[in-house]
Amino acid sequence: MNTDFEMVAKTFQGLEGVLAEELRALGAKNVEPGKRMVAFRGDLAMLYKANFCCRTALRILKPFYTFDAADPDELYAKVKEFDWGSLMSVTQTFAIDTVSFGEEFRHSQFVTYRVKDGIVDWFRDHLGDESRPRVRLDGADIMFNVHIAGRKVTLSLDSSGESLHKRGWRRSQTEAPINEVLAAGIILMTGWRGETPFVDPMCGSGTFLIEAAMIAAGINPGLYRRHFAFENWPDFNPELLDEIYNDDSAERSVTVPIVGADISPRAIEIARENAKNAGVERYIKFDTKPISQWNEAPQPAGVLVTNPPYGKRIGSDDMNALYNSIGRTLKHIFSGYHCWIIGYEDVYFHEIGLAPSQKFAVNNGGLDCELREYVIFDGKKADFRARGGAIKDRCEQPQRERGERRGSGRPDKRFTKRDERPQRSERPGTRSAKRDDRGAAGRFDDRPARNDERPDSRRPLRLDRMGRQPSIPADKTVVFNRPSWRVRKKDQDNNNTDAQ
């Protein structure tokens, strides 16, 4: 019996090729990159692996119902025809995300309400007694995704829940941190896999360094997640997830330097805390200093990736001088390195004083930026090439598609899901932080903060649906820095050996 089914992995534009490579390496079939997504086939184990192992996926969807609808009334009728009891019970809560490109479905929130009405009315018709499942803004048991292109409607189960960029290790952050998925994707785009030194001289809260350390150590990004939405599905297989969770065959020792610095002592303190939460603090060397005070680089030459201030949310007293200092340091200290810099203003890039070998358009925190590579070498470019050095002089610009503003390459917020945009500033009390707490548009109702979301690194046991702590078998050892009371087999074996 063929148990394979269709799946879709969502990602940022520009990372589709990297995500496709990740999925193929995991054993996915029929991998086909698209715009901000990669379609593939696999079984239940593949679904779990895609959520647990992919560094560049935002969420994994499982399409289950496709039909054509000419208007909202037909949409409602078709939704009501489906057997919703096969996917959820009346006691479970659900949420809906909608992305619509149809001429008759211009208002995604209205589409969301019509789909919600179809689901609720199905339960009322089949169960009677005014029985109906409840909708919930955040933390819903079952999450649905609605995608409309023209008249074609695709309903999918969202197997991830929270966006997969929320690894579970970030407890503190500086202003405007880079999204974890975007950071991992940029690192993988450079070709770095942990064979040479890695440097971020303006590391902020340490996202690049932590993602690099996890790549080098072979640590799966889902290791510290508390929960995936598929754990609430009727066909959830906990033994299969535990098998994937306990598979440490890809983990390895880190043998190259991973070095970061920042001018702010507070930023370094936050970066250390985040690295500790991710279990990679021992692999990273931190220092507090401005980029102008670097006098040596780890050898042999490796890769440098950094995200300097843009002069927008974060700035410097003299932005021109800052970027000029970046250029001088790269040229005189990081000879032989491939240096990748994210920037926003061409005038600041010009102050670096070096010719980029590659340019890629990226959107970081809602800003249309560029990722530029600088190959640092001694002497002239012609001499470097004569010695066998290679430089790719090209600019990779993504094509504009529907949903992007003409001439800007910027996604139109009307057609772009919140969690598919790079992470914005999440300072407590800001409008963006409150928006992120509410969740994507199209979900319903508010939810009180989880009582197990504490700032310290010792996570309590995950509660069951009734708010009770699960019972722990006597032969199990609870590891508090894991996302739940699930225990990795090797940790249990190590504890048993120590007891002897």
C-alpha positions in Angstrom: 0.0 0.0 0.0 1.4 3.4 -1.0 1.4 5.7 2.0 3.1 8.6 0.2 1.2 11.9 0.0 1.7 15.4 -1.3 3.3 18.1 0.9 4.4 21.7 0.5 7.2 23.4 2.4 7.0 27.2 2.7 10.1 29.4 2.8 11.4 32.8 1.9 11.9 33.9 -1.7 15.5 33.1 -2.7 15.8 30.0 -0.4 13.8 27.6 -2.5 16.9 25.9 -3.9 18.5 25.4 -0.5 15.3 24.0 0.9 14.9 21.6 -2.0 18.4 20.3 -1.3 17.6 19.8 2.3 14.4 17.8 1.4 16.2 15.6 -1.1 18.9 14.8 1.5 16.1 13.7 3.9 14.7 11.3 1.2 11.8 13.4 -0.1 10.4 12.4 -3.5 9.3 14.5 -6.5 10.9 17.6 -5.1 9.8 20.7 -7.2 10.8 24.2 -6.1 8.3 27.0 -6.7 7.9 30.6 -5.5 8.5 30.7 -1.8 7.7 27.0 -1.6 8.9 23.5 -2.5 6.4 20.8 -3.3 7.4 17.2 -2.5 6.0 13.7 -1.7 6.7 11.4 1.2 5.2 9.4 4.0 4.4 10.2 7.6 8.0 9.9 8.7 9.0 12.4 5.9 6.4 14.8 7.3 8.0 14.6 10.8 11.5 14.8 9.4 10.7 17.9 7.3 9.4 19.7 10.4 12.2 18.5 12.7 15.2 18.7 10.4 14.7 21.4 7.7 16.6 24.6 8.6 15.1 26.7 5.8 11.4 25.8 6.0 8.9 28.1 7.6 6.1 25.5 7.8 5.1 22.2 6.3 1.6 21.9 4.7 -0.3 18.7 3.9 -3.0 19.4 1.2 -6.1 17.3 1.6 -9.0 19.0 -0.4 -8.9 20.8 -3.7 -11.8 22.2 -5.6 -13.0 25.1 -7.8 -15.2 27.9 -6.5 -16.5 30.9 -8.4 -17.6 33.0 -5.4 -17.7 33.0 -1.6 -21.1 31.2 -1.5 -19.8 28.3 -3.6 -16.7 28.3 -1.4 -18.8 27.8 1.7 -20.9 25.1 0.0 -17.9 23.1 -1.1 -16.2 23.4 2.4 -19.4 22.2 4.0 -19.4 19.1 1.8 -16.1 17.7 3.3 -16.1 15.2 6.1 -14.5 17.3 8.8 -14.9 14.6 11.4 -12.1 12.7 9.7 -9.6 15.5 10.7 -10.8 16.8 14.0 -13.3 16.3 16.8 -15.9 18.7 18.0 -14.0 19.2 21.2 -10.8 20.5 19.5 -10.1 24.1 18.6 -9.0 25.2 15.2 -7.4 28.2 13.4 -7.3 29.2 9.7 -4.7 31.0 7.6 -5.7 32.3 4.2 -3.7 33.4 1.2 -5.8 34.5 -1.7 -5.0 35.6 -5.3 -8.5 35.2 -6.7 -10.4 38.0 -8.4 -13.6 37.0 -6.5 -11.7 36.4 -3.2 -9.8 39.7 -2.7 -10.4 39.9 1.0 -8.6 37.0 2.7 -10.3 37.6 6.1 -13.7 37.2 4.5 -12.6 34.0 2.9 -11.4 32.8 6.3 -14.8 33.5 7.9 -16.6 31.6 5.1 -14.4 28.6 5.5 -14.9 28.8 9.2 -18.6 28.9 8.8 -18.5 25.8 6.5 -16.6 23.8 9.1 -18.7 24.8 12.0 -22.0 24.2 10.2 -20.9 20.7 9.1 -20.5 19.8 12.8 -23.9 21.3 13.7 -25.6 19.4 10.9 -24.0 16.1 11.7 -23.9 16.2 15.5 -26.9 18.4 16.3 -27.5 20.0 19.7 -25.7 23.1 18.5 -22.4 21.2 18.8 -19.5 23.0 17.2 -15.7 23.2 17.5 -14.3 26.5 18.8 -11.9 28.7 16.9 -8.8 30.1 18.5 -6.3 32.8 17.6 -3.2 31.1 18.8 -2.4 27.6 20.2 -5.2 25.9 18.3 -5.3 22.1 18.3 -5.8 21.9 14.5 -4.5 24.5 12.0 -5.8 24.8 8.4 -4.3 26.7 5.5 -6.5 28.0 2.7 -4.8 28.9 -0.7 -6.8 30.4 -3.5 -5.3 31.0 -7.0 -8.0 32.2 -9.4 -10.9 29.8 -8.8 -8.7 26.9 -7.5 -9.0 26.4 -3.8 -6.6 24.2 -1.9 -7.2 23.3 1.8 -4.2 22.0 3.7 -3.4 20.9 7.2 -0.6 22.9 8.8 1.6 20.4 10.4 4.0 22.9 12.0 1.9 25.1 14.2 4.2 28.0 15.1 6.5 29.1 12.3 9.5 26.8 12.2 11.8 29.8 12.5 10.9 29.7 16.2 13.5 27.1 17.1 12.9 27.3 20.9 16.3 28.5 21.9 15.8 32.3 21.6 14.9 33.8 25.1 16.4 37.2 24.6 17.2 39.4 21.7 18.7 42.7 20.6 16.6 45.1 18.5 15.6 43.7 15.0 17.2 40.3 15.1 17.5 38.4 11.8 15.0 35.6 11.3 16.5 32.2 12.1 15.3 30.6 8.8 16.8 33.5 6.8 20.1 33.3 8.7 20.4 29.5 8.2 19.5 29.9 4.5 22.2 32.5 4.0 24.8 30.3 5.7 23.9 27.4 3.5 23.9 29.6 0.4 27.5 30.5 1.1 28.4 26.8 0.9 29.7 26.6 4.5 29.0 23.3 6.2 31.5 23.5 9.1 34.8 22.7 7.4 36.4 26.2 7.8 36.3 29.0 10.4 33.1 31.0 10.6 33.0 34.7 11.8 30.4 37.3 12.5 32.1 40.5 13.7 28.8 42.3 14.4 26.8 39.4 15.9 24.0 41.1 17.8 22.0 38.4 19.6 24.1 35.7 17.9 21.7 34.3 15.4 24.2 33.6 12.6 26.7 32.1 15.1 24.1 29.8 16.7 22.7 28.6 13.4 26.3 28.0 12.1 27.2 26.0 15.2 24.1 23.9 14.9 24.9 23.2 11.2 28.5 22.3 12.0 27.4 20.1 14.9 24.6 18.4 12.9 22.0 19.5 15.5 18.5 19.4 14.1 16.7 22.8 14.4 13.6 21.2 15.8 15.4 19.7 18.8 14.3 22.4 21.3 10.7 22.9 19.9 8.0 22.3 22.5 5.4 21.2 20.1 4.4 20.6 16.5 0.8 20.9 15.2 0.8 17.3 13.8 1.0 16.0 17.4 -2.7 16.8 17.7 -3.7 14.9 14.5 -5.8 11.7 14.8 -3.0 9.7 13.1 -0.2 11.0 15.2 2.5 8.3 15.8 4.5 9.3 19.0 6.8 6.3 18.6 7.8 7.4 15.1 8.5 11.0 16.3 10.5 9.6 19.2 12.6 7.6 16.8 13.4 10.7 14.7 14.0 12.7 17.9 16.5 10.2 19.2 18.4 9.8 15.9 21.7 11.5 16.6 23.6 9.8 13.7 24.2 13.2 12.0 25.6 14.9 15.1 29.3 15.5 15.2 32.0 17.4 17.0 32.8 21.0 15.9 36.5 21.2 15.0 36.7 24.7 13.5 36.5 28.1 15.2 33.2 29.9 15.3 33.9 33.4 16.4 31.6 36.4 17.1 31.9 39.9 18.4 29.9 43.0 19.0 30.5 46.5 20.2 27.7 46.1 22.8 28.4 44.2 26.0 24.6 43.7 26.4 24.4 42.1 22.9 27.2 39.7 23.8 25.5 38.8 27.0 22.3 38.0 25.1 24.2 36.0 22.4 25.9 33.9 25.1 22.5 33.2 26.8 20.9 32.2 23.5 23.9 30.0 22.6 23.6 28.3 26.0 19.9 27.6 25.4 20.7 26.1 22.0 23.4 23.9 23.6 26.2 25.3 21.4 27.9 27.7 23.8 31.0 25.6 23.9 31.5 25.8 20.2 31.4 29.7 20.0 34.0 32.2 21.1 32.5 35.6 21.9 34.3 39.0 22.3 33.2 42.5 23.0 34.8 44.9 20.5 34.0 47.1 17.4 34.9 45.8 14.0 37.7 48.4 13.7 39.6 46.6 16.6 39.9 43.3 14.9 43.6 42.6 14.3 43.6 38.9 13.3 41.2 36.4 11.8 40.9 32.6 12.5 43.0 30.6 10.1 42.8 29.0 7.6 40.6 31.4 5.8 36.9 30.7 6.0 33.6 32.4 5.8 32.4 35.7 7.3 28.7 36.5 7.4 27.3 39.6 9.1 24.3 41.9 9.3 25.5 45.4 10.1 23.1 48.3 11.1 21.2 49.8 8.2 20.5 53.2 9.7 16.8 52.4 10.1 15.8 50.6 13.3 19.4 50.3 14.3 22.0 53.0 13.4 25.4 54.4 14.2 26.5 58.0 14.9 28.3 57.9 11.6 27.1 55.2 9.2 29.5 56.1 6.5 32.5 55.7 8.9 31.1 52.4 10.1 30.9 50.9 6.6 34.3 52.4 5.7 35.7 50.6 8.8 34.1 47.4 7.6 35.8 47.6 4.3 39.2 48.3 5.8 38.9 45.4 8.3 37.9 43.0 5.6 40.7 44.0 3.3 43.5 44.0 5.8 42.4 41.3 8.3 40.3 38.8 6.5 42.4 38.0 3.5 41.4 34.8 1.8 37.9 34.9 3.3 34.6 34.9 1.5 32.7 37.7 3.3 28.9 38.0 3.0 27.2 41.2 4.1 23.5 42.2 4.2 22.9 45.9 3.5 20.1 48.2 2.7 21.6 51.5 1.2 23.8 51.5 -1.8 25.6 54.5 -0.5 26.8 52.5 2.6 27.8 49.6 0.4 29.9 52.1 -1.6 31.7 53.0 1.6 33.0 49.5 1.9 35.3 50.2 -1.0 35.3 46.6 -2.4 33.8 45.1 -5.5 31.2 42.4 -4.7 31.4 39.1 -6.6 27.8 38.2 -6.1 24.6 40.0 -5.2 21.3 38.5 -4.0 18.1 40.3 -3.3 16.7 39.5 0.2 13.9 40.9 2.3 15.0 41.3 5.9 12.5 42.6 8.5 10.3 44.1 5.7 13.2 46.0 4.1 14.3 45.2 0.6 18.0 44.5 1.1 20.9 42.9 -0.7 23.2 40.1 0.3 26.6 40.7 -1.2 29.7 38.5 -1.3 33.2 39.9 -1.2 36.1 37.6 -2.0 39.0 39.1 -0.2 42.4 38.6 -1.9 45.8 40.3 -2.0 46.7 42.4 -5.1 44.6 43.0 -8.2 41.6 41.0 -9.4 43.4 40.1 -12.6 46.3 38.7 -10.7 44.0 36.8 -8.4 42.2 35.1 -11.4 45.6 34.4 -13.0 46.5 32.4 -9.9 43.4 30.3 -10.3 41.0 32.3 -8.1 37.3 32.3 -9.0 34.9 35.2 -8.7 31.3 35.1 -9.9 30.4 38.6 -11.1 26.7 38.4 -11.2 23.5 39.7 -9.5 20.7 37.3 -8.6 17.4 39.2 -8.6 14.2 37.3 -8.1 11.5 37.7 -10.6 8.4 39.7 -9.6 5.2 37.6 -9.2 1.7 38.5 -8.5 1.4 39.8 -4.9 4.5 42.0 -5.2 4.4 45.7 -5.8 5.5 46.6 -9.3 9.0 47.8 -9.6 10.0 47.2 -6.0 10.3 43.5 -5.6 8.6 44.0 -2.2 5.9 41.5 -1.2 2.5 43.2 -1.0 1.3 42.7 2.6 -2.2 42.0 1.3 -1.1 38.7 -0.2 1.7 37.7 2.1 1.3 35.6 5.2 2.8 37.2 8.3 5.1 34.3 9.2 6.4 34.1 5.6 8.0 37.6 6.0 11.3 37.8 7.8 11.1 38.5 11.5 10.6 42.1 12.5 11.6 43.8 15.7 9.9 42.2 18.7 10.7 44.7 21.5 8.2 44.2 24.3 5.3 46.6 24.1 5.8 47.5 20.4 3.1 47.2 17.9 5.0 44.6 15.9 5.5 42.5 19.1 1.8 42.6 19.8 1.0 41.7 16.2 3.3 38.7 16.4 1.7 37.6 19.7 -1.7 37.7 18.1 -0.7 35.5 15.1 -1.6 35.7 11.5 -4.6 37.5 10.2 -7.6 35.2 9.8 -7.3 33.4 13.1 -9.8 34.0 15.9 -10.1 34.7 19.5 -7.3 35.5 22.1 -5.4 33.1 24.2 -3.8 33.8 27.6 -0.1 33.4 27.8 1.1 29.9 28.4 2.0 29.3 32.0 5.0 27.2 31.0 6.7 30.0 29.0 9.3 31.0 31.6 12.5 33.1 30.8 14.8 30.7 32.6 16.6 27.9 30.8 15.0 25.1 32.8 11.8 24.4 31.0 9.0 22.8 33.1 7.2 19.7 32.0 4.7 20.1 29.1 1.2 20.1 30.3 -1.5 17.9 28.7 -4.7 19.3 27.3 -6.4 19.4 30.7 -3.5 21.4 32.2 -2.0 18.5 34.1 1.6 17.4 34.2 2.1 14.0 32.6 3.2 11.1 34.8 6.8 10.1 34.4 7.8 6.5 34.4 10.2 5.6 37.2 12.9 4.5 34.8 12.9 7.8 32.9 15.2 10.7 33.5 13.8 14.1 32.7 16.0 16.5 30.8 14.8 19.9 31.6 16.5 21.7 28.8 14.5 19.8 26.2 11.2 21.2 24.8 9.1 18.6 26.6 9.3 15.6 28.8 10.4 13.5 25.8 13.8 12.0 26.7 16.5 11.2 24.1 17.6 7.7 24.4 21.3 8.6 24.5 20.7 11.0 27.4 19.0 8.2 29.4 21.8 5.8 28.6 24.4 8.3 29.7 22.6 8.9 33.0 22.3 5.2 33.7 26.0 4.7 33.0 26.9 7.6 35.4 24.8 5.9 38.1 26.9 2.8 37.9 
